[in-house]
Amino acid sequence: MKLSPREAARYFARPDPDGAGLLLYGGDPMRVALKRQEVIARLLGPGAEEEMRLTRLSPGDLRGDPAALGDALKARGFFPGPRVVFLDEATDTLADMIEAALADWQPGDAQLVVTARQLTPRSALRKLFEGHRTAIAIGIYDDPPGRDEIEAMLAAAGLTGLDRAAMGALTDLAGALDPGDFRQTVEKLALFKLGDSAPVTADDVAICAPRSTEADADALIHLVAEAKGNQIAPMLRRLEAQGVTPVTLCIAATRHFRALHAAAADPGGAAQGIARARPPVHFKARDRMVRQAQGWGVRRLEQGLGLLIDTDLQLRSSSRAPQMAVMERCLIRLAHLGASRS
């Protein structure tokens, strides 16, 4: 069966121990892996690795031995307790083998947990799990964790009594950081407050938050898109000192301007185009990017993308020109192009 996001949140909090199987799929391997770890830990409890109640299989194992999956689900271990068979990086080519194993599954067998990359609605794997009576399919999307999920992470880390400002700061971080980085920040915050009975404050969150060069790079790209050419050089020097490469900046700028172009060309208007962007635009940047897309227009955004593509080719070529100088010239030309728009 297929679970909605709300149903999935309830499932992750308390996975069904009597289910036959679970399929987790999504475009971000880190997000999928974190959810898989969470589910398996809750299904098996402590000591599963030492007691050999978790069996790991790869697609190569099944291609070499098609019966390996069914055998692993039926196997009985030396230690009592629930068991899980984990199949990583599955593809539609394994759907028939998985279907046969699930058809032979009986209560008392190990539960099957399968992970996969992004799957279309026509995927054989998705159809198999979504149509199964006792198996579940859950899509893991790039949306930042919601308040319920953040509160669950905080509770698991032993953090309680956050004030409103601290919760707001964590929510902002959840939207800005990768899932793994955010989880590490929560764990760091828990260690920071260990033995401290005072409520967690926004200042505590700021102390534990990682220094993100990506946030600075985004700030630079916004300056370019808003034609603030006189502020580009100081920001660029700071990023260069932090080790950010010209190619990284070019990729970030191209991604940003492509999002603006898609929004400007959207039949429903720039606001609707930004709302449709994938990965989603952080809520704090949405209005800003809507204004940028409306101000630039499709024609000038196409010119800007052409300039970025030419710069990217030059950065990746054998040219001896200083790469950061090439990138700086590109950004300044983009800002001038934005300032000249009518």
VOGU-3710 file (C-alpha; in Angstrom, 3 decimals, decimal comma):
1> mklspreaar> 0,000/0,000/0,000  1,034/3,598/-0,540  1,241/5,958/2,428  0,568/9,679/2,330  3,120/12,037/3,976  0,994/12,234/7,143  0,560/8,456/7,274  4,270/8,023/6,610  5,163/10,254/9,577  3,043/8,069/11,850
11> yfarpdpdga> 4,618/4,930/10,382  8,169/6,193/10,942  7,302/6,961/14,560  5,979/3,418/15,068  6,745/0,960/12,207  4,412/-2,017/11,853  6,306/-5,055/13,219  3,948/-7,452/11,432  4,377/-6,062/7,917  5,879/-8,070/5,091
21> glllyggdpm> 7,979/-5,337/3,578  8,770/-1,681/3,084  9,987/0,204/0,011  11,689/3,570/0,547  12,539/5,515/-2,602  13,646/9,035/-3,380  16,037/11,253/-5,303  18,255/12,080/-2,299  20,168/8,957/-1,136  21,019/10,627/2,196
31> rvalkrqevi> 17,375/11,252/3,085  16,432/7,702/2,084  19,328/6,230/4,088  18,416/8,193/7,225  14,805/7,025/7,080  15,911/3,458/6,450  18,231/3,556/9,487  15,427/4,986/11,618  12,916/2,309/10,573  15,303/-0,617/10,995
41> arllgpgaee> 16,428/0,622/14,410  12,824/0,835/15,598  11,874/-2,525/14,130  14,817/-4,430/15,569  15,642/-2,605/18,785  19,125/-2,686/20,351  21,714/-5,378/19,712  20,448/-6,411/16,262  23,892/-6,354/14,627  25,540/-8,384/17,377
51> emrltrlspg> 22,678/-10,880/17,392  22,746/-11,197/13,589  19,080/-10,257/13,230  19,850/-7,913/10,305  20,785/-9,377/6,921  22,123/-7,100/4,188  21,812/-7,963/0,503  22,831/-6,136/-2,653  21,403/-6,411/-6,186  24,527/-8,334/-7,144
61> dlrgdpaalg> 23,749/-10,980/-4,525  20,356/-11,611/-6,102  21,640/-11,656/-9,645  24,138/-14,327/-8,636  21,594/-16,297/-6,589  17,914/-15,500/-7,344  16,784/-17,592/-4,351  18,954/-15,647/-1,869  16,209/-13,183/-0,943  13,579/-15,809/-0,167
71> dalkargffp> 16,114/-17,872/1,776  17,136/-14,842/3,864  13,518/-14,043/4,737  12,866/-17,631/5,832  16,142/-18,133/7,720  16,041/-18,618/11,488  18,801/-17,194/13,674  20,339/-18,269/16,976  18,867/-15,301/18,850  15,180/-14,561/19,410
81> gprvvfldea> 13,607/-11,317/18,301  12,435/-9,594/15,108  14,557/-9,867/11,977  15,009/-7,654/8,913  16,436/-8,314/5,474  17,724/-5,093/3,926  18,098/-4,784/0,137  19,863/-1,588/-0,932  19,793/0,229/-4,296  17,098/-1,990/-5,816
91> tdtladmiea> 15,881/-1,398/-9,354  12,904/-2,526/-11,420  14,964/-5,417/-12,791  14,624/-7,082/-9,361  10,852/-6,659/-9,153  10,065/-10,255/-10,160  12,456/-11,718/-7,569  11,061/-9,477/-4,839  7,490/-10,311/-5,859  8,228/-14,032/-5,594
101> aladwqpgda> 9,789/-13,581/-2,143  6,828/-11,523/-0,888  4,344/-14,066/-2,304  6,036/-16,756/-0,201  6,248/-14,551/2,915  4,462/-15,731/6,060  4,069/-14,254/9,570  7,228/-15,007/11,524  9,508/-14,439/8,530  11,922/-11,536/8,482
111> qlvvtarqlt> 10,571/-8,199/7,306  11,953/-6,945/3,987  13,229/-3,361/3,748  14,097/-2,174/0,239  15,616/1,155/-0,772  15,732/2,614/-4,267  16,470/5,830/-6,121  13,671/7,983/-7,513  10,940/5,795/-9,062  8,230/6,862/-11,496
121> prsalrklfe> 4,567/5,912/-10,916  4,972/3,275/-13,639  7,877/1,635/-11,819  7,436/-2,107/-11,332  8,819/-1,846/-7,793  6,380/0,898/-6,826  3,433/-0,971/-8,315  4,459/-4,124/-6,463  4,658/-2,528/-2,999  1,743/-0,124/-3,498
131> ghrtaiaigi> -0,514/-2,984/-4,564  0,554/-5,419/-1,840  -1,751/-6,024/1,140  0,950/-6,180/3,819  3,830/-4,245/2,212  4,243/-0,476/2,168  5,738/2,042/-0,276  6,870/5,472/0,910  8,395/8,200/-1,240  11,085/10,301/0,465
141> yddppgrdei> 11,064/13,792/-1,030  13,437/16,734/-0,713  11,059/18,788/1,426  12,635/19,920/4,709  11,458/18,110/7,846  8,262/19,442/9,385  7,744/20,477/12,978  6,585/16,991/14,044  9,692/15,378/12,578  11,988/17,972/14,165
151> eamlaaaglt> 10,320/17,461/17,545  10,788/13,694/17,192  14,521/14,203/16,525  14,798/16,500/19,533  12,996/14,004/21,772  15,264/11,180/20,582  18,285/13,335/21,429  16,855/14,128/24,876  16,262/17,820/24,148  13,164/19,358/25,700
161> gldraamgal> 12,003/22,775/26,788  13,009/24,759/23,694  11,752/28,309/23,594  9,931/29,611/20,522  12,980/31,384/19,111  15,114/28,238/19,386  12,465/26,160/17,636  12,249/28,760/14,886  16,033/28,726/14,462  16,058/24,935/14,209
171> tdlagaldpg> 13,227/24,998/11,666  15,225/27,432/9,526  18,301/25,209/9,793  16,260/22,157/8,785  15,341/23,924/5,556  18,898/25,077/4,847  20,961/21,983/5,738  21,198/18,508/4,298  19,403/15,905/6,459  22,646/14,403/7,731
181> dfrqtvekla> 24,076/17,802/8,659  20,866/18,751/10,457  20,818/15,512/12,438  24,446/16,082/13,435  23,552/19,618/14,531  20,788/18,264/16,781  23,199/15,714/18,267  25,819/18,438/18,792  23,192/20,603/20,488  22,267/17,717/22,807
191> lfklgdsapv> 25,922/17,315/23,830  26,267/21,075/24,272  23,300/21,129/26,674  24,291/17,935/28,516  23,938/18,595/32,243  22,465/22,060/31,611  18,867/22,347/32,852  18,302/25,778/31,295  15,978/25,850/28,246  17,575/25,698/24,801
201> taddvaicap> 17,792/29,180/23,282  18,333/30,506/19,784  21,890/31,464/20,830  22,578/27,821/21,742  21,373/26,754/18,290  23,579/29,386/16,630  26,640/28,142/18,532  26,054/24,550/17,374  25,017/25,357/13,794  27,630/24,592/11,122
211> rsteadadal> 29,289/27,470/9,326  27,884/26,992/5,859  29,805/28,305/2,868  26,781/27,339/0,780  24,705/29,961/2,595  27,337/32,582/1,750  27,388/31,393/-1,871  23,606/31,762/-2,029  23,927/35,283/-0,620  26,431/36,112/-3,355
221> ihlvaeakgn> 24,124/34,803/-6,092  21,260/36,892/-4,707  23,478/39,995/-4,878  24,177/39,228/-8,540  20,511/38,617/-9,355  19,605/41,913/-7,667  22,260/43,828/-9,650  24,267/44,827/-6,563  27,562/44,722/-8,421  29,497/46,843/-5,919
231> qiapmlrrle> 29,017/44,181/-3,208  30,217/41,216/-5,276  33,997/41,537/-4,849  34,114/41,573/-1,007  31,766/38,566/-0,769  33,772/36,737/-3,438  37,059/37,318/-1,555  35,520/35,857/1,589  34,276/32,770/-0,226  37,654/32,310/-1,902
241> aqgvtpvtlc> 39,346/32,444/1,510  36,948/29,728/2,727  38,019/27,455/-0,119  34,956/27,750/-2,379  35,979/27,049/-5,973  34,963/29,040/-9,070  33,326/25,950/-10,582  31,164/25,542/-7,460  30,056/29,173/-7,722  29,310/28,785/-11,420
251> iaatrhfral> 27,172/25,700/-10,781  25,286/27,500/-7,978  24,689/30,564/-10,137  23,512/28,464/-13,081  21,094/26,534/-10,849  19,714/29,793/-9,448  19,253/31,448/-12,838  17,651/28,326/-14,295  15,114/28,424/-11,467  14,473/32,104/-12,221
261> haaaadpgga> 14,076/31,350/-15,940  11,605/28,528/-15,277  9,631/30,821/-12,968  9,633/33,722/-15,439  8,430/31,410/-18,222  5,712/29,755/-16,143  2,234/30,376/-17,652  0,835/30,914/-14,153  3,332/33,653/-13,335  6,638/33,862/-11,481
271> aqgiararpp> 5,139/33,130/-8,057  3,578/29,908/-9,275  6,815/28,980/-11,053  8,868/29,418/-7,865  6,286/27,378/-5,924  6,711/24,547/-8,454  10,522/24,581/-8,318  12,241/21,308/-7,500  14,096/21,074/-5,221  11,774/23,443/-3,348
281> vhfkardrmv> 12,938/27,009/-2,784  13,392/27,831/0,913  10,406/29,821/2,124  12,585/32,759/3,152  13,922/33,140/-0,401  10,648/32,665/-2,309  9,451/36,276/-2,402  12,968/37,441/-3,191  13,295/35,069/-6,140  9,815/35,960/-7,400
291> rqaqgwgvrr> 10,881/39,608/-7,569  14,115/38,642/-9,311  12,305/36,544/-11,943  9,775/39,295/-12,590  12,475/41,950/-12,865  14,764/40,054/-15,224  12,227/38,581/-17,604  12,713/35,557/-19,837  14,898/37,229/-22,497  17,535/38,614/-20,141
301> leqglgllid> 17,562/35,435/-18,086  18,353/33,509/-21,259  21,216/35,922/-21,945  22,466/35,449/-18,383  22,327/31,660/-18,684  24,273/31,860/-21,927  26,980/33,860/-20,159  27,120/31,314/-17,321  27,363/28,376/-19,714  30,228/30,043/-21,605
311> tdlqlrsssr> 31,996/30,722/-18,290  31,524/27,131/-17,151  33,082/25,862/-20,380  36,032/28,214/-19,942  36,551/27,134/-16,319  36,637/23,489/-17,354  38,923/24,102/-20,349  42,722/24,286/-20,482  42,670/28,082/-20,359  45,449/29,625/-18,250
321> apqmavmerc> 43,321/32,580/-17,169  42,934/32,810/-13,358  39,687/30,969/-12,692  38,408/33,143/-9,857  39,011/36,247/-11,972  37,034/34,644/-14,809  34,177/33,884/-12,400  34,270/37,390/-10,910  34,058/38,960/-14,361  31,074/36,740/-15,189
331> lirlahlgas> 29,218/37,712/-12,013  29,874/41,424/-12,537  28,676/41,194/-16,147  25,546/39,427/-14,915  24,907/42,177/-12,381  25,344/44,814/-15,089  22,952/42,907/-17,327  20,405/42,922/-14,522  20,908/46,623/-13,843  20,291/47,484/-17,506
341> rs> 16,961/45,715/-17,721  14,060/47,872/-18,836
//
